[in-house]
Amino acid sequence: MLRKDRFKFFLDYFTNNFPEPETELHYGSPYELLVAVALSAQCTDKRVNMVTPALFERFPDPQALAASNVEEVYTYIRSISYPNNKAKHLVGMGRMLVELFNAEVPASIEDLQKLPGVGRKTANVIASVIFNQPAMAVDTHVFRVSRRIGLVPLTATTPLAVEKALLKYIPKILVHKAHHWLILHGRYICLARSPKCMECPLSPSCKYFEKNVNVPLFQS
């Protein structure tokens, strides 16, 4: 199957069966999503969602976060991975939002990446989810799934390379949805160690399934 046909199968399936995917992070504003995504680096959304209610109650906006200190923020996120660094990043993020962006989350990927603790992946998530821009955030799930099922070549060995390869074939209007489709598929079906290939709806177009699962029982 050609790569363009794999993309068509993938996009057709999810467009018809899961037309309105959403992030599993809980948030009520662009600021809250920015904080939640920053906390989710190398941490599960489930864990982040357990921490953020108290965090957002104490720091409901960038001004409150900017007025705090690393030690206090740490007490709210101590169960998150790398809490020391993330506490420093959050305080710095609050201060920069207040000082440079009038306490508003910027829309451009370039401006977002100026914020402490915000890399390209986080910036792309905000640009996509909040501002509906055709930005493809490549986390571990997107990276693994897109290479495994054959949407991008195995020679795409960096998140940026995968991002560029995906954007070649996904219509701009669907990029923000495709990001969620790949993440959720990786989280619940195309698992890292034991992919659920026999129940995967993408198996007819999946390169991994074709090579490793769909083999004849008897060979002459």
N, C-alpha and C positions, 0 to 999 in steps of 0.2 A: 504494500500500500504506500502510495506517495505521501509525503509529509502534508501537503495541502489537503489530502483526503482525511488524514488523521485529525487535522484541525477541524475540518467540516463535521466529522462525526462527533468530536468533543463538543463543539459549539452548539450543534443541533440538539444533542442530548440534553445538555444543561439548560439551554434556552427553553426547551419544551417541558422539562421536568423540574427545574429549579430556577424559575425566571427571576426571582428577586432575592438573591443571597445577601446576607448581612454578616458583619463581623460579630464574633461571639464575645467580644469585649463589651462590657457595660459602660455606657457614657451618656451624658446629657448635654454636652456642649463640645465644640471643637477643642477647647482647652482640656477638658476631661479626657477626650480621646487621645490627644497628644501625650498626656501624662501616662495613660494606660498603655499605649503602644511602646513608649519608652521603657516602661516597667516590664513589658512582655518579652524583651530580648532575653533569650535563653531561659525563659520561664513560661509556664503554661498559662493560657488565658484563664483557666479555672482558678489558679492561685491568685492571679492579678485581681480577678473579680471578688475574691474574698477580702482583699486588702483595701481596694479603692473606696468602698463606701465611707469608712472612717476617715480615710485620707482626704476625700473630697468634702466631707463635712467640716473638717478642720481647715482645709485650704480650698475654698470654693472658687477661687479665681487666681489669676496670676499675681495680683497685688498681695494676697495673703501668703502665697508661696514665696514671693520675693522678700517679704518682711520676716520670714522665718530663718532658721539656720539648719545646718547639716545634721546636727545632733538631734534636733526635734523631728525632722523629717524621717530620720533613720528609725525612730521608735515606731513609726507607722508602717514601714516597709521592711522590717527586719526579717520577715519570713520569705521575702522575694530573693531570688538569686542576685548576688553581687550588690547587697544593699548599701554598702559604704559608697561605692562609686555612683550608684544610682541616686543616692541622697544628694551627693554633691552636684550631679547633673541637674536634678530637679530644682534645687535652689538657684543654680546658675540660669536655668531655663526661665524660671519665674522672673528673675531680675532682668534678663535680656528682653523678655516679652514686654515688660513694663517700660524699660528704658529706650528700646529701639522700635517697638511695634505698637506702642500705645495700648498695651495689654490685650492686643488682638493676635490670634494665630495667623501668621502670614499664609498667603495662598501659593506662593511660588516655591518650587522645590529648592531653588538656590537659597532663598531666605530661610526656609525651614532648616536647611543643613547648617546654618550659622548657629543654631541653638545647641547648647551643650547636651550631649547624649543623643543627638538626632543625626543618624546616618542616612544614607540614601534610601534604605528600606523603609525606615520610619517616615521619612519625608514623602515617599511615594504613597504610603498608606494614607496619610493625611490629605495629600493632594487628590487621591482617588476617592476616598470615602466622604470627605467633607466637601470638596470642591468639584467632584465628578470629572476630574481631569483624566485623560488616558494615560495614567501612570501605572506601571506594573511593578509592584513591590515583590521582590524575590526573597522569601524566607526559606527555611530548610525544607518545608513541604513543597513549595512551588519549585524549588531547585530539583528536588528528588523526583517528583511526579512528572514534571515536564520532560526530563531526560529519560526516565524509565519507560514512559508510554510512547516515546518517540516524537513528541512535539518539537523538541530541539535536539540537535546532534550531541553525541557524547563528547565531542570536541569543545562544547560550550562548558568550560570548567570553572567559570566564575559567575557569581550572581549577575554581574553586569552583562556578561556574554549571554546568559539565559534570558535576561530582560530584553535585550536587543533582538534575540532570535524569536521570542514570543510576539513582540510588537510587529514583526514583519508580516504575521499572518492573522492576527486578531484585529478585527475592525475596531476603530477608535471608540465607537459607541458601546462596545462590549468589554473593553479592557478592564474597567473598574469591577465588572461582574466576574470576569474570568479569573481575576486575582482571588476572589473568594471561592470560586469553584475549585480551583487547584488546591487551595489551602484545606478546604473542608474534605475534599476527596483524599488528600494525603493524611488527614487527621483520623478519618474513620474507615476508609477502605484500602487505600494504597499505602499501608503502613510500612515503616522503614524495614523492619526485620521479617515480618510475616504478612505480606500483602494478601488481602482477601480476594484473590484472583477469581475464584469460582463464583463469587457473587458480585463481581464488578461489572457494571453496565458498560464500561468502556472496553471490555476484553476483545470484542470483535475488531477493534482498531488499535489494540495495544501491542507495541513491539515486544515488550517483555513477555506478555502472555504468549505471543506467537512463537517466541524462541524457547521459552522455558516451561510452559505449561501445556499448551495445545499441541501435544505430540501424539502420534499414533501409538496405540497399545501394542500392536504387533507390527513388525517390519519383516519383509521378505529378504 
